[in-house]
C-alpha cells in the first residue's frame, strides 16, 4: 500500500493532477483518516493514464470511456473464469451415478 506523497513521487505527477484524477474517479484509493492509500492497481492505472494522455493524446472524457471499458472487460473476465470453474466442478448428479 502506497501513501499519497509516495504515489505522487512514484508516478511523477503533482497534487493538482492527482486531485483531478480522483475527482474524475480514474483511481480508487482507500481513504484512511485524512490520507489516501493507493494499491498496485492504482499505480498500473496511473501509468496507463499517463501513457494514454502523453503518448496518444487522449483527453479526460476519452480516458473516462477507456477506463470504464477496461473495468468492464476485467469484470467480464472474472465472470467467465467463475463460469468455467463452475462448469469444471463435478455436479452432485454425476457423483451419485
ROMIPA-943549 format. One record per residue: residue number from 1; x, z, y negated of N, C-alpha, C in turn. Coordinates in pm, whole numbers, plus 50000, padded with zeros to 5 digits. Layout:
N
> NUM  X  Z  Y  X  Z  Y  X  Z  Y
...
REM end
This chain:
97
> 1  50083  50000  50118  50000  50000  50000  50088  50000  49875
> 2  50046  49924  49777  50129  49898  49660  50055  49942  49534
> 3  50120  50025  49453  50060  50070  49328  50064  49958  49224
> 4  49982  49972  49123  49965  49869  49019  50098  49824  48957
> 5  50178  49918  48911  50303  49881  48844  50398  49808  48939
> 6  50403  49851  49064  50486  49783  49162  50433  49643  49192
> 7  50301  49631  49195  50237  49500  49217  50273  49404  49104
> 8  50265  49452  48979  50300  49369  48864  50443  49318  48873
> 9  50534  49406  48913  50675  49367  48926  50694  49269  49042
> 10  50628  49296  49152  50641  49212  49271  50590  49070  49247
> 11  50476  49060  49182  50413  48929  49159  50466  48862  49032
> 12  50526  48943  48946  50582  48895  48819  50473  48841  48726
> 13  50372  48926  48707  50266  48897  48611  50255  49015  48515
> 14  50184  48993  48404  50166  49101  48308  50030  49168  48329
> 15  50012  49279  48258  49888  49357  48270  49764  49275  48239
> 16  49770  49193  48135  49651  49118  48095  49611  49016  48201
> 17  49709  48955  48267  49678  48860  48375  49612  48933  48491
> 18  49669  49047  48528  49610  49124  48638  49470  49170  48602
> 19  49451  49217  48479  49317  49260  48437  49216  49146  48445
> 20  49260  49026  48409  49171  48909  48417  49138  48878  48563
> 21  49237  48883  48651  49212  48858  48793  49116  48962  48851
> 22  49132  49087  48810  49043  49192  48859  48901  49173  48806
> 23  48891  49135  48679  48760  49109  48620  48689  48994  48692
> 24  48767  48891  48727  48712  48775  48797  48698  48798  48948
> 25  48737  48917  48994  48727  48958  49134  48808  48867  49227
> 26  48925  48822  49179  49015  48743  49263  49087  48832  49363
> 27  49103  48959  49331  49169  49056  49417  49074  49172  49443
> 28  49098  49243  49553  49011  49356  49589  49093  49481  49621
> 29  49160  49536  49522  49239  49657  49550  49148  49779  49566
> 30  49206  49881  49628  49137  50009  49636  49160  50082  49504
> 31  49058  50154  49459  49077  50234  49338  49089  50379  49380
> 32  49202  50440  49343  49228  50580  49372  49253  50648  49239
> 33  49162  50739  49206  49165  50807  49076  49169  50702  48965
> 34  49272  50700  48884  49280  50604  48773  49377  50489  48801
> 35  49406  50464  48927  49503  50361  48961  49446  50271  49070
> 36  49502  50151  49080  49466  50059  49186  49576  50058  49291
> 37  49536  50045  49416  49628  50033  49527  49603  49896  49591
> 38  49709  49816  49597  49698  49679  49647  49751  49669  49789
> 39  49692  49579  49866  49733  49557  50004  49820  49432  50013
> 40  49872  49408  50131  49949  49285  50155  49861  49162  50139
> 41  49733  49175  50168  49640  49063  50147  49631  49031  49998
> 42  49626  49133  49914  49624  49110  49769  49752  49039  49723
> 43  49865  49076  49782  49991  49011  49748  49986  48864  49785
> 44  49938  48834  49906  49927  48695  49950  49832  48616  49861
> 45  49718  48677  49826  49622  48609  49738  49683  48584  49600
> 46  49758  48682  49549  49820  48666  49418  49919  48549  49419
> 47  49997  48538  49527  50090  48426  49538  50014  48293  49545
> 48  49904  48292  49618  49821  48171  49625  49764  48137  49488
> 49  49714  48237  49417  49659  48215  49283  49764  48154  49191
> 50  49883  48211  49192  49991  48159  49108  50026  48016  49145
> 51  50031  47988  49275  50062  47853  49321  49954  47755  49275
> 52  49829  47793  49292  49719  47706  49251  49719  47683  49099
> 53  49745  47789  49022  49745  47776  48877  49867  47699  48827
> 54  49985  47739  48871  50108  47686  48814  50148  47550  48871
> 55  50127  47529  49000  50172  47406  49062  50064  47299  49075
> 56  49938  47344  49074  49829  47248  49093  49735  47240  48974
> 57  49755  47327  48876  49674  47321  48754  49529  47363  48769
> 58  49501  47446  48869  49363  47491  48892  49327  47597  48787
> 59  49210  47581  48725  49165  47679  48625  49087  47792  48693
> 60  49047  47893  48615  48980  48010  48673  48850  47977  48745
> 61  48762  47893  48689  48642  47858  48766  48677  47790  48900
> 62  48779  47705  48898  48824  47641  49022  48880  47742  49120
> 63  48958  47839  49068  49012  47945  49154  48900  48024  49220
> 64  48799  48053  49144  48686  48129  49197  48623  48056  49315
> 65  48603  47927  49302  48544  47847  49410  48638  47842  49531
> 66  48765  47815  49507  48862  47805  49617  48873  47937  49692
> 67  48886  48048  49620  48899  48178  49686  48772  48214  49763
> 68  48657  48180  49708  48530  48205  49778  48524  48125  49908
> 69  48566  47999  49903  48566  47915  50024  48664  47968  50128
> 70  48780  48013  50083  48878  48071  50176  48821  48197  50241
> 71  48755  48280  50163  48693  48401  50218  48586  48365  50321
> 72  48507  48262  50292  48405  48218  50388  48469  48167  50517
> 73  48577  48092  50503  48646  48041  50622  48700  48155  50708
> 74  48758  48257  50646  48809  48371  50721  48696  48447  50789
> 75  48584  48461  50721  48468  48529  50782  48417  48449  50902
> 76  48411  48318  50887  48365  48232  50996  48463  48239  51114
> 77  48590  48243  51084  48691  48252  51190  48677  48383  51268
> 78  48655  48495  51196  48634  48624  51263  48509  48619  51349
> 79  48403  48560  51296  48277  48549  51370  48297  48466  51496
> 80  48365  48353  51484  48389  48268  51600  48475  48341  51704
> 81  48571  48419  51659  48654  48496  51751  48569  48598  51826
> 82  48476  48662  51755  48385  48757  51820  48296  48688  51923
> 83  48249  48569  51889  48164  48493  51982  48243  48458  52107
> 84  48365  48409  52090  48448  48373  52205  48476  48496  52291
> 85  48507  48608  52228  48533  48732  52303  48410  48772  52383
> 86  48293  48761  52321  48168  48796  52389  48142  48702  52506
> 87  48167  48575  52487  48143  48478  52593  48242  48493  52709
> 88  48361  48542  52680  48462  48560  52785  48440  48684  52869
> 89  48361  48779  52818  48332  48900  52894  48233  48867  53005
> 90  48255  48924  53122  48156  48901  53229  48025  48971  53193
> 91  47917  48904  53220  47787  48965  53191  47752  49065  53299
> 92  47658  49152  53271  47613  49251  53368  47553  49182  53490
> 93  47485  49069  53470  47424  48997  53582  47529  48947  53679
> 94  47638  48892  53627  47741  48839  53717  47810  48950  53793
> 95  47813  49069  53740  47872  49183  53810  47783  49231  53925
> 96  47651  49214  53909  47558  49260  54011  47550  49164  54128
> 97  47584  49041  54107  47570  48942  54216  47682  48948  54313
REM end
